[in-house]
Amino acid sequence: MSGSKIKLATTHDCTGCMACVDSCRHDALHAVIRRDGHYYVEIDREKCIGCGACMKACPVVSGFAYGNNFKSESKPFAAWCRDEELIRRSSSGGVFAALATRVLAAGGVVVGAAMENSVARHIAIETIDDLYKLQGSKYQQSATQEIYSKTLEYLKNGRTVLFSGLGCQVAALYSFLGNRKFDNLITVDLICGGVPSRKIVEKFLSLTGYDNITAYRDKIDGWFDGKGIALSVEDDFSTKRIPLKESFVLTAFLGKATQRYSCMDCRFNGTARRADMTIGDFWGVKEFEEQHFNGISLVIVHSDKGRALLDESAVEFRDTDWNKALVHNPRIAIGKVLFTRYSLRRVFVGWWFDHLSFKNLEILYSNRKGGVLWLPYRAVRYVLWRLQLRYNRRHVERILSSFKD
């Protein structure tokens, strides 16, 4: 196979997982951030020898089977960490921190996303003192170059590895490993709502003068119903907490109009997955009111290995049912975001961010009022949002009915 025969994932299908980059031993692939503010891969045809390793590692091109929604034997739980310090530093119920603490205490390695100068990046930690780096929400796509190779080295050396990431990133790890099986690998993926464009963060920092985004959420006002969603920023002299309604970064993220194209038709979700566990906020939970301030996680256990780690960790977990799990967390099982892929807001996202004023960007991607076209524009967005909710509800009902059969 010559270099010209290599077929990478298309712009609409690429998840930016970078498994192909890690698989290349000839430095023929490298990551780039294109005009839309997302990671993609470019190939140097002169360096490529056509070995096809990148195509085998890519979970999209290889057609890697990761998740499904029907006849699931996976089990959902409401859960929270019993360690007060760990749960205080976590965005929701602190379950990941408890799992990571157990692995690290046994001499293992934990891989996850950390914030470094307003950029999310996957790193590996080996001590509990470094756990804080992986805690908290990062509403960005993390850079994962070299993390799969590093994980493989740890596994080959007999170290237990807890690998966490988005569904596409965990699928990328398994696809990168190929036929190699490791009993010392435990994987946790996250309930993901899609990743926004890097343009949002860059525009915000350039116009406000802040040096760094330190956190996307806290629990100063409590966790329940997303009360703690606020942006924490810093400059040379101070730190500041910007509430959700006043934060362009957060409102633009929640608007989902700058997501990767692959996020709008995600193939790496489902009530059953190859990951050992899936973790996210248990939005909409009414029970366990005493935990509403500190946070409650939704944990879906997919394997005996995942259940064993949950049992061994400082986690309180209670049975819940799929109806409660899916009603307020439909992205567990639904990958499609209707209409947005073809909207002018997404198709021309790079142009808008390069040419529009910040005020107009807020109108287009956030909730700011303004301009004669604002009301009809909002009306169209509302109709599309209602259609998405209807699609989600019908799809969830179909999944739930399949469990009863």
Secondary structure, 3 states (H helix, E strand, C coil): CCHHHCCCCCCCCCCCCCHHHHHCCCCCEEEEECCCCCEEEEECCCCCCCCCHHHHHCCCCCCCCCEECCCCCCEEEEEEECCHHHHHCCCCCCHHHHHHHHHHHCCCEEEEEEEECCEEEEEEECCHHHHHHHCCCCCCCCECCCHHHHHHHHHHCCCCEEEEEEHHHHHHHHHHHCCCCCCCEEEEEECCCCCCCHHHHHHHHHHHCCCEEEEEECCCCCCHHHCCEEEEEECCCCEEEEEHHHCHHHHHHHHCCCCCCHHHECCCCCCEECCCEEEEECCCCCCCHHHCCCCCEEEEECCHHHHHHHHHCCEEEEECCHHHHHHCCHHHCCCECCCHHHCHHHHCHHHHHHHCCHHHHHHHHCCCCCCCCHHHHHHHHHHHHHHHHHHHHHHHHHHHHHHHC
